[in-house]
Amino acid sequence: MKGGALYLFFLCLLFPSQLTAQELSTLRLNEVLHVYVLQSPVAQIEQKEHQNDLLQYENYRKGLLPSVSFSFNPVAFNRSLRLLQSPEDGSYSSVEDYANSSSAGITISQRIGFTGGSLQIGTNLSYLNEFSDKRHSFTTSPFFVSYSQQLWGGRKLFLFDKKIQEAEHSISIKKYCSKISKIQEEALELFFIALSHQLESELTLLNSAANDTLLSIAKTKLTHGHITEYDYRQVELQTIELQLNYRLARKQYEESFRALCTYLGLERNNGRLILPDFDLPSLIERQEVEYYVKQNNPTLTEQEVNRLEAEKDFFNAKMETRFNGNLSLNYGINQYAENFTDAYRHANKLQTVTLSFQIPIWQWGINRNKRKIARNTYQARNLEIENIIRKFRDEIEECTDNYNHSVGLWQLSERAYKLSREQYQLAIKSFALGHVSVYELTDALQKQHETMLQFYSAMRDTYAAYYRLRGMALYDFKEKKNLEEIYL
């Protein structure tokens, strides 16, 4: 961090009146990824959508519990002429319909998972007021029980739906963690874009300050005839290029810093990024990544849902194209009377049984083709799932290798960058003593810039590969925790 301290020192010298507390505000990578990202607008949107997914699953679970509904229809008034045909001679006549009907009822419903059927228990009351004849009547059903189900396949379809809903709930949690991880990767990319411009501006500012002294030395050497006019112009040109590069890098940094703050929802116009230290695992084994990917990744779990849905569709196709039936049973009591009390006395039995069959006999092979289509679709989905898993394994291996490779490059490039900066300072001193030429000095400056880019690239690639692995496995290899434990 010595370079950062020198950077602030030169800023104080060059712009003492413009250096405010806001400009000295800093952003650290860990704060950006693990604090500000979770508070960002994009993350809050994902949080709201995840809450909706949780509520939908909660509604499904509550839908398996008994539900009570109350229906009330206080007014159904009608006054009109209705055309009726006599059953005796077939003649038509217009009859005035002048009445109002009201009804109320309570129904308790329950899905029966063991059979896949539906059970209802309830009570109904209807009231009819005929204004033309000035009479009224009550129709009641104090108690009724109704049960209906598909004869074959109802339980299996119920179990399919239950497995799919549970798997989709698990996927929604994993997808939320995956989306937050993706937001972290996007913030990471913006952070390193801004950091590259900051490193460029810091280095060029330091070199520009050093070259001012170097230009004075070159002028003295020119006066005494130790260097040529061309060499002096070369040092002067190098000084001007550094000043131009600093202005450009500074402008690009301010723009990229604002873009980062906008993405995070921070109200900062200026500031400084802290160069991240290496605090990641020095090595990540591919077998460990594959284990947690298999356990946590929503893409693989989603393939299981696709398999279940394909199996359900295949089963449905077989049920629809083969012998099947429906059963409906109703039992209860009902009564009709002209007053409310009598409508609940001496109730009559209400019994209905409906049994219907679906028997395909001859459809020119259409049903057989439907079953073949469903089977082919099921097999195609299974092959697609296997292909996705295969590609995923290749991606895991490539990303793991990239991370471990980048870790080694980081350590080497950081050391090379430090040595190149020291070499450039030595080259300046050697130039003042006349031990190196302008060309060697320029080469040392160029080498310093190249090693800085290598150091930045290794640092960026390491973090990018790590957070890519972290997002694929939904596991923090540094904290040794699943992301569900961290985000939820």
Secondary structure, 3 states (H helix, E strand, C coil): CHHHHHHHHHHHHHCCCCCCCCCCCEECHHHHHHHHHHHCHHHHHHHHHHHHHHHHHHHHHHHCCCEEEEEEECCCEEEEEEEEECCCCCCEEEEEEEEEEEEEEEEEEEEECCCCEEEEEEEEEEEEEECCCCEEEEEEEEEEEEEEEECCCHHHHHHHHHHHHHHHHHHHHHHHHHHHHHHHHHHHHHHHHHHHHHHHHHHHHHHHHHHHHHHHHHHHHHHCCCCCHHHHHHHHHHHHHHHHHHHHHHHHHHHHHHHHHHHHCCCCCCCEECCCCCCCCCCCCHHHHHHHHHHHCHHHHHHHHHHHHHHHHHHHHHHHCCCEEEEEEEEEEEEEECCCCHHHCCCEEEEEEEEEEECCCCCCCHHHHHHHHHHHHHHHHHHHHHHHHHHHHHHHHHHHHHHHHHHHHHHHHHHHHHHHHHHHHHHHHHHHHCCCCHHHHHHHHHHHHHHHHHHHHHHHHHHHHHHHHHHHHCEECCCCEEHHHHHC
